[in-house]
Amino acid sequence: MIAIFDIDGVVRDVGNSYRRALADTVERFTGGVYRPTELDIDTLKSAGVWNNDWEASQELISRYFRALGNPIETDYQEIVTFFQSRYRGEDDNNWTGYICNEPLLLQPDYLEQLTNAGIPWGFFSGATRASANYVLSKRLGLQSPLLIAMEDAPGKPDPTGLFAAVEQLEQKHNLDKMLPVVYAGDTVGDMYTVEKARSLFPQRQWIGVGILPPHVQTIEQRRSDYTKTLITAGAAIVFDNIQELTPAEISQLLLL
């Protein structure tokens, strides 16, 4: 078995960082008139194609103006620059933005459990490599973790990055190329990625594991709705926290 993890909403809580920066950006480019709610953002992402938060920001801005009957083209690079000024901070070399205060959703000893159980693991994320490494290396103290980031592959639900992560683990650990693969993520796009991997490489067992991001766990109806959404998108099982995906649970998933 091979385990691959998304990062945002799985390794770190981005409800008050990426999502806050997204809302700030939309509010800024709609002249302070429209600030998307958490539900607005979830609804957009439930389509499974807005994994990139820069593109999601641009789409919500465009939808706002289209609804007014005044479609306009926003400058994508300006959106990215403003977003990053909130998420990372104004200084590229000394980050002081929202990223600095992201709560961690797993601890290194969880990954050690997987290693001790003989389960190779790595990460495939739509985050930039710098942002992903910030949490993996600086916050969690992982030494050169296997990571496929935004710069390395097309965005989800394209499974190219997932395939690359699996292939690198196979080469690193000299693994059988038919070992089952678990991919854990918190969005519809993550589950669609697993579905597409299965359609392209059906000889292998691909298992999608849904993780509920913290922002949907405060209201029972939202928790229930989000769980159903992930299952409908292809999740074999849904957990509140990634650390519930223990070696024993992974063994059970192989029987599904």
Phi, psi and omega in degrees: 000140175240136179244125177240138183240138162290169181249306184288124183085354180240306178270326180223150177274115183255013182300326181250020179229277178303312183292324177294318177296322178298312180296319177302317184294313179298318179298318181297315186273359170251021176068026179080009184271321186237123173239113183296143176276172176301321180293321176302316182291317178298319180298316177299312185289342180293346175290340176086005184237002183248052180289327180282117185288338173292314179292324178296321177299313180298321181294318179293324176297314180297318180297322180299312182287327176296322180295334178276357184075022183228064182298131179227158176260121177264149180284115185300319183293326176295322177297313180300314182299314180294315179305310183294329178295332177273316185286310180269324187115175184285333183260114182297336184263350181218088187290130180228009185276198185300333182302333185291343186242024180283123176294141177276143181251356172215162179241154183305329182294338175294316179293327176296324177300317179296315179301314181295335178271003179078027180252106177293147182219157178198188186228138172229114188224150174276000176288158175295156180299321181296317180293317179296317180293331179302315181279321184288314184270310184285316184276315183267343178074024179284141182264109177049055179294150177290123185219127167250116186246186184308318185287347190263345186200161175299158181291154175296148014270014173299125185275009183305316180294323177295316177300319182295318179297316180297315182298320180293322176294322178299316181291319183295321185251007180053056186266157171297132184284002179246012177300142176298152181236130172255130173239122182253126179210171186248005184232164174302320179302323178295317181291322176296327178298317178295318180299319181289323176299318180296321181290329181274333183222067186292346181291341184256153177272119179245126185236122177268130178243121180273140176239128179282119177294149185306326186292345179261359186268356184276338179237126188300321181295320179292320177302312181296315181296318182293321178299314179298321179298316180294320180293318178299326180283350175127000180294132177284331181201157180230131179243159174285329185214143184300331183289352173283346177277073183281166174306323179295319178294322178297320178298322179293324180297331180294341183271352183288000000 
